[in-house]
Amino acid sequence: MATPATPAVARTVGPLDGLRLESSGPPGPADGLVAEHLRLLGARGDGSSGSRLTVTGEDLGEVTARTTWGMTATDEATAQAATGIMAVHGRRDGSPRGLAVDYAATATGVLAVQGLLAGLLASARGGGRTAQVEVSAERAGLLAASQYLAAAGAEEGEAAELAPGGPPFTSADGTVFELETLDPGVWAAFWRALDAPEEAIRQGWRPFQFRYATACAPFPRTLHEAVRASSWERVRHTAETSGADVCPLRSLAERAAEYDGAPPWELSPRDATYAPGRASGDPPLSGFTVLEAGRRIQAPLAAHLLGLLGAEVIRIEPPGGDPLRGMPPTCSGVSARWLALNRGKKAVEVDIKSPADRERLREMAADADVFLHNWAPGKAAQLGLDHEHLAAANPALVYAYTSGWAGRLPGAPMGTDFMVQARTGVGEAVRPADETPAPSLMTLLDVLGGLLGTEGVLAGLLLRERTGHGVRVDSSLLGAADVLTAPARARAAQGLDPRQPAGFRRPLPTTDGWIALPDHGAIPYDVRGLSTGQALLRLRERGLAAVPVVTDLALLLSSGSISRDAHGAPAVPTPWSFV
């Protein structure tokens, strides 16, 4: 079966127009993704590949990005094992599991593009030439798991139990689906209508609510049984009347059939009279101001990365402050998870329901370089805080919206991580052929969506620097899903089996832990009777570079690469190394 032609995507002026892309060196993590994103942004090259990608332009000089696996990892499987990804993804199932998608490599690729764009932006601003940026899959993996690592190193225990269990659910007629609500009243109404026991409804809310934080949801089995006794039509009707959202798991073939070929972000220039400024320090984004009105993970992570690159980040928080600041577990009274995304940011309390405070926010945006938010669809326009409103006073503003669906799928459910995973075939892609499709309870798309949001903002800032235009940047969890599943979706589009074979990236148990082999590595004997150390030694004698699987995230905290911030919370290393 022939691969369908990729739909034509309209493209305006790009931030890398006129720049040349060259690749060299041995293969590295996500070489193809880096090259593809750079071409989508306007760079032109000869189609070669390699772990060193160089962008050159007469006005910007030359910047090279180099990707590596890291000190311990040698490929995707060992990177997932060494950084805690296998441990977190496996919580729902009760033992470490490898993601069947190249998650660490994908994050590495997006971070490498960010580094290139930041280096080019610094050069365009006269802040000195960055010759090279290096990103490793190990550091990318630590960043992806940073919230879970932070919680593991907190002063107190988790607020919800870490035990196997969680969605998706299966109806009496076999429909597998995800359920979403952020309201405990809606949760209770949904389950009461399905005749679930009151005690199970009460006990189930807390693990369901905390699953975004813990990557598991051990709620009572009677909730699964209540769904199994109900038809899909009854479940769907119950969700509609109670206010909950349900989404059947879609296949990769279904996603491939509707895929529109859109890039992971959209840059929409706006005429402005921006006068490029001069860099005021060593970090690439030194001197820039970012206003962030974000909640949960996607937008706060995007702004956090901009802060790591040198920008001043000011969080817009509701009166009384962000309620997630106190979410347990805490360090010095502040949520460890919250600090993983928000340390180092300033905060201003703004009541966006108040006309006076909204006007104050517009005044703040008039002096900012970036305004970034992930409000619900239509909320910014309703508040008079959409791009057109803020650009009236600051035409050169880079206005960034990190959404769930980017308006690309009419009738889509609530745009949260697990619902987007269900709707786009991620649940099928992340599990090998001998596992039932199910979204990962690790927040894969929130994190990757945040990375793509940062990438889009950096592209917008570089476009503004080179053209004088203000820019609107739209990115989404849908875009993150499409980037993550691209290889599997391409196989599905050709009529091939999109899933990896049975047992793919499944760690092997030892007497005292687990080990992970490199992808496609074959083990010559049973290691279940050996200790982890014995198994690794024997495998290395046979030339197999296996690694121990990190199952206790707290052990990573003593590895030397993870530091502690002023609150005592774990802080993963900055993902880029600039030279």
Secondary structure, 3 states (H helix, E strand, C coil): CCCCCCCCCCCCCCCCCCCEEEEECCCCCCHHHHHHHHHHCCCEECCCCCCEEEEEECCCEEEEEEEECCCCCCCHHHHHHHCCHHHHHHHHHCCCCCCCCCHHHHHHHHHHHHHHHHHHHHHHCCCCCCCEEEEEHHHHHHHHCHHHHHHHCCCCCCCCCCCCCCCCEECCCCCEEEEECCCHHHHHHHHHHCCCCHHHHHHHHHHHHHHHHHCCCCCCHHHHHHHHCCCHHHHHHHHHHHCCEEEECCCHHHHHHHCCCCCCEEEEEECCCCCCCCCCCCCCCCCCEEEEECCCCHHHHHHHHHHHCCCEEEEEECCCCCHHHHCCCEECCEEHHHHHHHCCCEEEECCCCCHHHHHHHHHHHHCCCEEEECCCCCHHHHHCCCHHHHHCCCCCCEEEEEECCCCCCCCCCCCCHHHHHHHHCHHHHCCCCCCCCCCCCCCHHHHHHHHHHHHHHHHHHHHHHHHCCEEEEEEEHHHHHHHHCHHHHHHHHCCCCCCCCCCCCCCEECCCCEEECCCCCCCCCCCCCCCHHHHHHHHHHCCCCCEECCCCHHHHCCCCCCEECCCCCEECCCCEEEC
